[in-house]
Amino acid sequence: MHTIRAKGILSAKNGMNLYCGCSHGCIYCDSRSKCYHMEHDFEDIEVKENAIELLEAALRSKRKKCMIGTGSMTDPYIPLEMELGNVRKALSLIDTYGFGFTVITKSNRILRDIDLLKKINEKTKCVVQMTLTTYDEALCRKLEPNVSTTQERFEVLLALRDAEIPTVVWLSPILPFINDDEQNIFGILDMCIKAGVYGVICFGMGLTLRDGNREYFYQQLDRLFPGMKERYIQTYGTSYMLGSPRGRELMGLFHETCERNGIVHDNEQIFSYLQTFEEKQNGQQLSLWD
């Protein structure tokens, strides 16, 4: 861990990253890519020591309330968060100033903050986005070694359902020749159905590789799946998009299953929902016509 003093905390789209870098060890992580210009080791977490101060100033000065997001580059619920508590401090400010909130995570540590998530959701809107990649717990431990297992994440989704906090699942990435099969897709979607998720985001069956994350991914394939790296190189070369050979079939099953069970599966519709700020009165959403 190391600290810096940041100049700002919110992006143009009201996203924030309290930490930079991650210790979850997911073998496919795009955030390792060189294009993001991370000037330190990925596991050496960079902490913005003035992040909470900057966030309060930004929220106080905003003319219009909006959704505040986090987790797009770094999972905010890394182990270090339990020591520093910056996410919880940020949530407290977001609640105090009456903003909405959405977060992307793979960690059950988020349940520590369920009280604040509920408070925000009672006044505005709070949406928890959870990434699920594999139904197989043993495979999960290989692909995402230092993070909550799929079953643990499913239990988080159930707890959020019971707390009436809306959830969205990212079905991503689906790794060709590793977890691109019907059993995996149906297993994950069954969890989504039982947890009553609002929607599932899926950009297709496959993954992306860029300079930086490609090298790390291939190192891990050599270690975990001997011979698989050669199969990837032979099939895809140095392509950015690595689509599953079963992509069309599996996407058909994905859309059909979501449609049948009332789960939103249009990415644009889900992103619009995540970005739309809503105010509530006595727990009820206010209509534009009220």
C-alpha positions in Angstrom: 0.0 0.0 0.0 1.1 3.6 -0.7 -0.7 6.9 -0.5 -1.1 9.9 -2.8 -2.9 13.2 -2.6 -5.4 13.4 -5.5 -6.5 16.5 -7.3 -10.1 15.2 -7.8 -12.3 12.3 -7.0 -15.3 12.3 -9.3 -15.1 11.7 -13.0 -17.2 13.5 -15.6 -19.8 10.7 -15.2 -19.7 10.8 -11.4 -17.6 7.7 -10.9 -14.9 7.4 -8.3 -12.1 5.1 -7.4 -11.0 5.3 -3.8 -8.3 2.8 -4.4 -6.1 2.0 -7.4 -4.9 -1.6 -7.8 -6.4 -4.7 -6.4 -5.4 -7.8 -4.4 -8.2 -10.1 -5.6 -6.0 -11.8 -8.1 -8.6 -12.5 -10.9 -6.6 -14.0 -13.7 -8.4 -12.1 -16.5 -8.5 -8.6 -15.0 -8.6 -5.9 -17.6 -7.5 -3.2 -15.1 -4.0 -4.6 -15.5 -3.9 -3.3 -19.0 -1.1 -0.9 -19.9 -3.5 1.6 -21.4 -4.6 2.7 -17.9 -1.1 3.9 -17.1 -0.9 2.5 -13.6 2.6 3.5 -12.6 2.9 1.0 -9.7 2.6 -2.8 -9.1 -1.0 -3.8 -9.4 -1.0 -5.4 -6.0 0.6 -2.4 -4.4 -2.7 -0.6 -3.6 -2.7 3.2 -4.1 -4.8 5.0 -1.6 -6.0 8.6 -2.2 -5.5 9.9 1.3 -7.7 13.0 0.7 -10.5 11.1 -1.1 -13.2 11.7 1.5 -12.3 15.4 1.8 -12.5 15.7 -2.0 -15.8 13.8 -2.2 -17.5 16.0 0.4 -16.5 19.1 -1.4 -17.7 17.7 -4.7 -21.1 16.6 -3.3 -21.6 19.9 -1.5 -21.0 21.9 -4.7 -23.2 19.8 -7.1 -26.3 21.6 -8.3 -28.2 18.5 -9.2 -28.4 15.2 -7.4 -27.2 12.1 -9.3 -26.0 8.6 -9.0 -22.5 8.2 -7.6 -20.7 5.0 -8.8 -17.6 3.1 -7.8 -15.9 -0.2 -8.7 -15.4 0.1 -12.4 -11.6 0.0 -12.2 -10.9 -1.4 -8.7 -13.2 -3.4 -6.5 -13.7 -1.1 -3.5 -14.2 -4.0 -1.1 -10.6 -5.2 -1.1 -9.3 -6.4 2.3 -7.6 -3.0 2.9 -11.1 -1.4 3.0 -11.8 -3.2 6.2 -8.8 -1.5 7.8 -9.3 2.0 6.3 -13.1 2.2 5.9 -13.0 4.7 3.1 -16.0 3.2 1.3 -18.1 3.4 4.4 -17.0 7.0 4.9 -18.0 7.8 1.3 -21.4 6.0 1.7 -22.1 8.1 4.8 -21.4 11.3 2.9 -23.5 10.1 -0.1 -26.4 9.4 2.3 -26.0 12.7 4.1 -26.1 14.8 1.0 -28.9 12.8 -0.6 -27.2 11.2 -3.6 -27.9 7.8 -5.2 -25.2 5.1 -5.2 -24.1 2.1 -7.3 -21.2 -0.2 -6.8 -19.6 -3.1 -8.7 -18.0 -5.7 -6.5 -17.2 -9.4 -6.1 -16.9 -9.3 -2.3 -19.2 -10.2 0.5 -17.5 -7.5 2.6 -20.2 -5.2 1.2 -22.6 -6.6 3.8 -20.7 -4.7 6.4 -22.4 -1.6 4.9 -25.9 -2.9 4.3 -27.2 -0.4 6.9 -26.0 2.6 4.8 -27.0 1.0 1.5 -30.6 0.6 2.9 -30.6 4.2 4.1 -29.6 5.5 0.7 -32.1 3.2 -1.1 -34.9 4.4 1.2 -34.4 8.0 0.1 -33.1 7.7 -3.5 -31.7 4.6 -5.2 -28.9 2.2 -4.4 -28.0 -0.6 -6.8 -25.4 -3.2 -6.0 -23.7 -4.8 -9.1 -22.2 -8.2 -8.5 -19.9 -10.0 -11.0 -20.5 -13.7 -11.5 -18.3 -15.7 -13.9 -18.6 -19.4 -13.0 -21.1 -21.6 -11.2 -18.3 -24.1 -10.3 -16.8 -23.3 -6.9 -13.5 -25.0 -7.6 -13.1 -23.2 -10.9 -14.0 -19.9 -9.2 -11.0 -20.5 -6.8 -8.7 -20.8 -9.8 -10.1 -17.8 -11.8 -10.7 -15.5 -8.8 -8.4 -16.8 -6.0 -8.6 -14.0 -3.4 -12.2 -13.0 -3.5 -15.6 -14.3 -2.3 -16.7 -17.5 -4.0 -19.7 -17.6 -6.3 -21.8 -19.1 -3.5 -20.8 -16.4 -1.1 -21.7 -13.8 -3.7 -25.0 -15.5 -4.3 -25.7 -15.2 -0.5 -24.9 -11.5 -0.8 -27.5 -11.2 -3.6 -30.1 -13.0 -1.4 -29.4 -10.7 1.6 -29.7 -7.6 -0.6 -33.0 -9.0 -2.0 -34.3 -9.4 1.5 -33.2 -5.8 2.3 -35.1 -4.7 -0.9 -31.9 -3.3 -2.4 -31.9 -3.8 -6.2 -29.1 -5.8 -7.8 -27.6 -6.2 -11.2 -25.3 -9.1 -12.2 -22.4 -8.9 -14.6 -22.1 -12.2 -16.5 -18.5 -11.6 -17.5 -16.1 -12.7 -18.6 -16.9 -16.1 -20.0 -13.6 -17.7 -20.9 -13.4 -19.8 -24.1 -12.8 -23.5 -23.5 -12.9 -23.0 -19.7 -16.4 -21.8 -18.6 -18.3 -21.4 -21.9 -20.8 -24.2 -21.4 -24.6 -24.5 -20.9 -24.2 -25.8 -17.3 -22.3 -22.7 -16.3 -24.7 -20.2 -17.9 -27.8 -21.9 -16.6 -26.2 -22.2 -13.1 -25.4 -18.5 -12.9 -28.8 -17.5 -14.3 -30.6 -19.8 -11.8 -28.8 -17.8 -9.0 -30.0 -14.6 -10.6 -33.6 -15.8 -10.8 -33.6 -17.0 -7.1 -32.0 -13.7 -6.0 -34.6 -11.6 -7.9 -32.0 -9.5 -9.7 -33.2 -6.5 -11.7 -31.0 -7.3 -14.7 -28.0 -9.1 -16.1 -25.3 -7.3 -18.1 -23.6 -9.5 -20.8 -21.5 -8.2 -23.7 -21.1 -11.6 -25.2 -19.5 -14.9 -24.4 -15.8 -14.3 -24.3 -13.2 -11.9 -22.9 -10.9 -9.1 -24.0 -7.1 -9.1 -23.8 -4.8 -6.1 -24.1 -1.2 -5.5 -23.5 -0.6 -5.9 -19.8 -3.5 -8.1 -18.9 -2.8 -10.6 -21.8 0.7 -11.4 -20.4 -0.7 -12.0 -16.9 -3.6 -14.0 -18.1 -1.3 -16.3 -20.2 1.0 -16.8 -17.2 -1.9 -17.9 -15.2 -3.2 -20.2 -17.9 0.2 -21.9 -18.0 0.1 -22.4 -14.2 -3.6 -23.5 -13.9 -4.5 -25.0 -17.3 -1.4 -26.5 -19.0 -1.6 -26.3 -22.8 -4.5 -23.8 -22.7 -2.3 -20.8 -23.6 -1.2 -22.5 -26.8 -4.8 -23.2 -27.7 -5.7 -19.5 -27.2 -2.8 -18.3 -29.3 -3.6 -20.8 -32.1 -7.3 -19.8 -32.0 -7.1 -16.0 -31.5 -3.5 -14.8 -32.1 -3.2 -11.4 -30.6 -6.8 -10.4 -31.0 -8.4 -8.0 -28.6 -11.8 -9.7 -28.6 -11.7 -13.4 -27.9 -15.2 -14.7 -28.6 -16.3 -18.2 -27.6 -16.9 -20.6 -30.5 -20.3 -21.3 -28.7 -21.1 -17.6 -28.3 -24.2 -17.4 -30.5 -25.7 -20.5 -29.0 -25.0 -19.5 -25.4 -26.2 -15.9 -26.0 -29.5 -17.3 -27.3 -29.9 -19.3 -24.1 -29.0 -16.3 -22.0 -31.5 -14.0 -23.6 -34.3 -16.6 -23.7 -33.8 -17.5 -20.0 -33.8 -13.9 -18.9 -36.8 -13.0 -20.9 -38.7 -16.0 -19.6 -38.0 -15.0 -16.0 -38.5 -11.3 -16.2 -34.9 -10.3 -15.9 -33.8 -7.2 -17.9 -31.1 -8.3 -20.4 -30.7 -5.2 -22.6 -27.5 -3.6 -21.6 -28.5 -0.1 -22.6 -31.7 -0.4 -20.6 -29.7 -1.5 -17.5 -27.1 1.2 -17.9 -29.9 3.8 -18.2 -31.4 2.4 -15.0 -28.1 2.6 -13.2 -27.5 6.2 -14.2 -31.0 7.5 -13.5 -31.3 9.3 -10.1 -34.6 8.8 -8.4 -36.0 10.5 -5.3 -38.4 8.7 -3.0 -41.0 10.0 -0.6 -42.0 7.6 2.3 -40.1 4.9 0.4 -42.0 5.4 -2.8 -40.5 6.6 -6.1 -41.7 10.0 -7.1 -43.1 10.2 -10.6 -42.0 13.0 -13.0 -45.7 14.1 -12.9 -46.0 14.4 -9.1 
